[in-house]
Every structure is written in C-alpha cells, then in structure tokens.
Amino acid sequence: MQSKKLRKLKYAESIKEALFASMKLNKKTILVGLGVTDPKGVFGTTKNLLKHFGKKRVIEMPTSENAMTGIAIGAAIKGLRPIITHQRVEFALLSMDQIINQAAKWHFMTAGEQKIPLVIRLIIGKGWGQGPQHSQSLEVLFAHIPGLKVVAPSNAYDAKGMMMQSIKDNNPVIFFEHRWLHEITGFVPKKNYTVSLNKAKIVKKGTHITVVSYSEALIQVMRTYDFLKSQNIFMDLIDLRSLRPLDTATIIKSVKKTGKLLVIDNGWTTFGISAEIISTVTETVFRKLKKSPARIGIKNCPIPSSRELAKYCYLNSSTIIQKIEDMTEKKINKKNKNLFLKKVNQINSDIPYANFKGPF
C-alpha cells in the first residue's frame, strides 16, 4: 500500500519544493536568474519564492549571463550557495568562460582550499516551433569538463532528491531539466531527502538487452516497455541520472548479463554521451558482447522550427522498437506493432500535453 507520506507531484513542483526546503534549511542559499521573480516562476519552479525569502535571496537578474555567473562564483567562494536558473540551456552559452575556466577549475587552482558550491539549472527546450536555437540538448558540452558534476533526472522523485543533493554539494553542479518533464507526475515524499549524484538506477530488469538512457529520452523508452514485454522482449533499462560522474559499473554489470547494449541518447549521438558509454563498454567488456553496441538519438542536424520537419529529427517509438527488435533478433507481431504505434503516435511530436502553450 502506498505510504500516506508520498504524494503525487509534478516534476516542476518537486524542483520548487527542493528549492524551498534548501533555502529554508540554509540561509546562505540564494536563487538568481532571469525570470525567477516572474509570476509564472520559470515554469512554476520558482513561483512565490520571492514572497517567502525576499529580494535579497531571490534575485532577478538582467540579461547578462556572463556577469551573473561571475557574481555567483564570487558569492560561492565567499560562503554563499547560489543557484543560477536559465530558462534555456542556450542562454548559458554566453557564460561558458566563467563556467569552464573559473567554476570548474577554482578548487584545483587553489589546491582544494576554496570550493564553488554552485548549482546551474539549465532547461532543455523542445517543440512548439522553438527551432535550432532553443531546442538543443547540450549535456555533453558540460559533461566533457573536469571539475563539473552534470545531472539530468528523468522523474519527479529524483528531481527533488537530486536538487537537494546538488545544493548541498561543494562542487559546481550543472542540473539539466527537460521542458517536457515539468508536467509529468510521480510519488514524492513530503520529507526532505537526497538522491546520489553519482549512481545510475536500474528502472526495469531483463535479460535480452541492456538499454541505457536519461532525461526525456528515458520517458520515451518507458512508453514502449509494456508493449515490448507483451512481445516477450525484456530489457535491462538503466536511467543514468548522472552524466558526470558516469556510473559505468552499473552499465557494465548489466552488459555482462545481457551481452547487448543500446544507448538511447537525449541529444545528438555524434561525440555524445552515448558514444562515451559505448566506448567504455567496448574497452572494458568487449568479449562479453554478443552483438555490436548501438546508439540512437536526435538526427544530426539543427532542429527546424517547422513541426512537419522537426518530427523527423526527434526520437520516436517506432525507431526505438525497431532497433530493439533488430538487436534482440526477436520477431514482433507486425499487426500488434502497428496498433501500438497508431495509439502512441497520437502523442503530438511538437506538443506533449494540452496546456503546453509555448516556449515560455
């Protein structure tokens, strides 16, 4: 029976609850960003925080990302725990020098004497005509940098726990939230809790193939799980949760069991997270592989603004099912597959739910 202490919360509500709890627990925690005091509150994640904590701790910033990040780094060095919120990952590109050359390296350059307890929230966009400049999944840019921790929770429970842990961490943490996840719900404890920033999660257990994914792409895999199970295909499904550090031990243990690996990337596959995982697995347990590892993700091109063109660039259930069918060499009933795809394709590739009104 479900505990009375667990409630169903939206992903966005879980983020807000984590921010509220962390700011209440530690007066040195501050929130800064463009739109954090807006009535809509960055998709609801910062709504009413100004009312509770005041303008000295919930700080609206001008459109000056590089300066804002530098100020937050200085505040972290002096003992505060800043949380920067960007409404799109692309906005953070204007502050990459501060992130890569200052935040990521300061602990090393001071021989461990000074720390940067900084969280940078980066929201991934998708759909509603956001086009090539507001729909990118750029996790790999940050995961490439030593000194940064990079996380991307896929569900409401992990969103709260990993946000609370990120704020407690003494290292700079890049926290990715996919826009399409903000409205999904899950059971979330009312009490405060944390989730590790360095441990993947086995979501489903199976023996036919290891499937690794994260963020919104994992939700797409979950959408196919019951159908594949009905066709006697059982996957070991791993939610990465953390991209740096990468929990390779959990992945390798699963591949040793199944002998087959498919990585479903949230972004582009070229030079991506999926490439790193496949490289690590082939270097480590090559002899255990029964089939060449594979990866699928977003089409390797800028995302068009047009819905009719964009739908050909993103992942879809048909591609995921076909790849798993090919790799497991198990035949799926064609009629059943077509019926399932007809049902699941009713989910619009550009609008995930009715109240998704646009990019902001």
N, C-alpha and C positions, 0 to 999 in steps of 0.2 A: 504494500500500500504506500502511496506517495506521502512523504513527510509533509506535515502541515507547515513546516518552515520553508518549504520550497514553493515558490510562486512562479507562474509563467510571466516572464518579462521579455520585452523586445530587446534585441541586441543594443539598440541605441539607448534604451532605458538602463541597461546593465552598465554601459560606459558611464552614463551620468551618475549612477549610483556609486560606482567606483571612484569617480572624481569627487563626489560629495563626501563620501566616507573618508577618503585620503586627506582632503582639505580639513575636515573636522578633526581627524586624528593628529595632524601635524600642521601647526600654524605657519610653518616655513614653506608649505606647498602653495604655489601660486599658479594661476592659469592666464596665459596671454595668447592673443591671436586676433586675426581679423574676423569679426562676427561673433565673438564669444559672448558679447552682451546683447546681441541682436534678439528680438522677440522670438525668432524661430530657433535660436540657440544651436547653430551648427547641426541641423537635422535633429534637434531635440536633445543633443548630448550635453549641452551647457545651459539649458533653459533654467532660469531662476537662480542660477548660482551667484549672480551679482547680488541679488536680493539677500541671500544668506551670508555672503562673505565680504561684500563691499568692493568698491572700486580699487582699493589698494591691493587686493588679492585676485580679482578678476579684471584683467586689464585689456581694454580694447586697444588694438594697435593699428597704426596707419599701414598702407600698402608699401611696406619697406621690409621685405623678408630677411634680407642680409643683416640689416641693422638690428632687427628684432632678435635674430638668432644670436648675434654677438652680445647683446644685452643679457639674454637668457643664460649664455655661457658664463658671463661675468658674475651673474647672480648666483649660479650654481657653485662657482668657485668660492664665493663668499658665504656659502652655507644655506642658500635657499634651494628649493626643489621645484624648478619651473616645469610647466607643461605647456609646450607650444602646440597650437591647433591650427592646421592648414585644411581648408575645405576641399582642396585637391592636392594630390601628390606633386603635380607640376609646379605649384607655387613654390615648393621647397627648392626647386632647381636654382632659384635666384640666391639661395643661401648655401650652396654646396661648398664654397671655400670655408665658411665657418664650420660646417658640419664635418668635412673631411680633414681639414688642416688644423682645426682647433679642438672641437669637441672630441673627436675620435683619438686625438694624439696627446692631449694635455696630461693625462695620467702617466703616460710613458715619458714625456719630456720633463716631468717633474719627479721622476724616479719614484712614482707612487705616492708622493707627498700630497698631491692635490687630486681631487676627484670631480667628476662632472655628473652629478645626479640629475640628468635632464631627460625628459620624455618629449618626443616629437611625434604628434599624431598626424598621419598622412592618409587622406581618404582617397580611395581609388574610384574614379567615375566610370560609368558605362551606360549606354543607351540614351534615349531621348535626344538624339542628334548632337551629342557632346563632341563628337568628331575627334580629329587627330591630336588636338592639344589638351583635351580634358578627359581622356578615357584610357590613359596608359597605365599599365601595371609595371612599375619601375623598381620592384623589390630588389632585383639583382644588383642595381647600381649601389645600393646601400649595403647589401649583404657581402659585397666584394671588399669592404673596408675593414681592416683590423681595428679593434677598439670600439666598434659599434655592436650593439645587440639589435637584432631585427626579428620582430614577431608579427604574426598575421593570424589571429584567432578566427575560427570559422563559425562560432556559435555563441549564444548569449552567456552561457556558463563560463566559458573560457575568456570571453571578453571582459567580464568583471574581474575574474581572478588574475588574469594576466596584466590588466591595467593596474590593479593594486600592487602587484609584484613589481611592475615596471617603475612605478613611482617610488617604491622602497629601494630599488636597485641604485647602487652608487656609480653606475656606468651610464653613458648615453644610450637610450633605447629608442629605436625607430618603431613606432607602433602603427601597423597598417590596418585600416578598416575599409572594407569594400562597401560602397554605397548601397549595393543590393542586399547587404546583410542587415542593414539597420532595422528593417521591419520584421525580420524573422524572430520567432519566439522560442524560448526554451525554459526549462526549470532552473531557477536560480535561487540559492539560499539568501535569506534576508540578512543573515550574519555576514560579517567581514571574513574573507578568505583569500588565499593567494593560489595561483597556479604557476608551476615552474616555467621558467623562460628557456629551458634547455632540454625539454623532454617531449618527444612526439607521443601521439596517442593512437592506440590500435582501436579503431572505431568498429570494425567488423572482423570476424575471424573466418578464414577459409584456407583451402589448400591448393586451389587451382592456379592462382596468380596473385602476386603482390601488386597492389595499386597504391601509389603514393600521390597525395595531392594536398592542397591547403586553400584557405580563404574561400572565395565564392566558387571556385572550380570544384572544391570538395562537395559542395551542395549539389552540383550537377551530377557528380558521380553517385551520390546518395539517391538521387532521383531514379537511377537505373538499377539500384541494388536489388529491390524486391523482384523486379522483372527477371533479372539475370538469375536470381535464386530459384525462381519458378522454372527456369530452363536448366537447372542443375549446374549452374556455374557459381562457385563460391570463392569470393575474393578475400584476401587479407587486405583490408583497407586501412591505410595509415594517414592520419592527419598530422602534418609536420608541426603545425602551430608555431614553432620557432625555425627561422631560416638561418640565423647565425646567433649562437652556435647551432649546428645541424646535428641532430641525433642520428648519426649513421649506424649506431649499434642496433637500434630497433629495426631499421630498414634491413640491415644485413642479416639479422636473425630471421626475419620473415622470408627473405630471398633464399636463404639456406633451406627453408621448409618447402617453398613453392617451386623454386627453380626458374621463375619467370617474373619479370619486372616491367611494369608500365607506370610511367610518371606522367600525371596529367597536370600540366603547368597552368598557373593562373595568368601568366603572361606569354611573351614570345619564348619559343624553345631555343632559338639560336643564342649561344653563350649564356644560357639561362640557369635557373635553379634546377630544372630537370637535367640539364647537361652535367652539372656538378654531381648530382646524385648518381647518374648512370656511370660517370667516370669513376667515382669512389667505389661503387659496387663491382665494376669490372676489374678494377685494380686489386680488390680485396678478395672476392669470392668468384672469380671467373670460372673456375672448374665446377662450381655448383649450378651454373646457369644451363638450363635445358634449351633455351631459346634466346636469341639476341634481345637485349632490353630495347624498349621503345619509349617514345615521348610524343605527346600531342599537346597542343596549346593554341594560342591565338595565331591566326595567319600572319606571316612575317611581312607586314606592311602597316603603314599608318591606318588607323581606323577611320573609314569615311563617316561623314555626318549623316548621309542618307541611310534611312532604315533599310531600304531594299538592298543596299550594298553592304552595310555593316553586318547584316545577318550571315553573310558568307565568311566573315572574318573570325567570328567567335566560336567557341566550343559549342557542341550540341549533343544531344543524347544519341543521335544516330551514329555520329563519329565515335563516341565512347564505346557504344555497344559493339559496333563493327570491329573495332580494334581489339577488344577483349575476346570476341568470338574468334578472330583470326589467331590470336596468340595462344588461346587455350585449346584451339583445334576442336572445339565442341560446337556441334551444329545447333543453331537456334531455329525454332519453328518460324518460318517466314511469315505466315499469317498472323501469329501471335505478336511478332515483332512489329509488323505494320500497324496492328491495332494499338499496340502500346505507344508507338511513335506518333500516331494520329492524336492520341489523347494528350501526350506530353507536349506536343508541338503547339497546343492551344496556349501554352505559356509564351507570350509575345517576346521575341528576342530583343525588343527595344524597351519594353515597359514590364517590369516584373510583377507589379500589383497595381490595383486601380488607383490608389492615392499617390502614385509616383508621378508628381506633377512637373518634374523638370530638374534641371541640373542643380538649382539652388532653392 
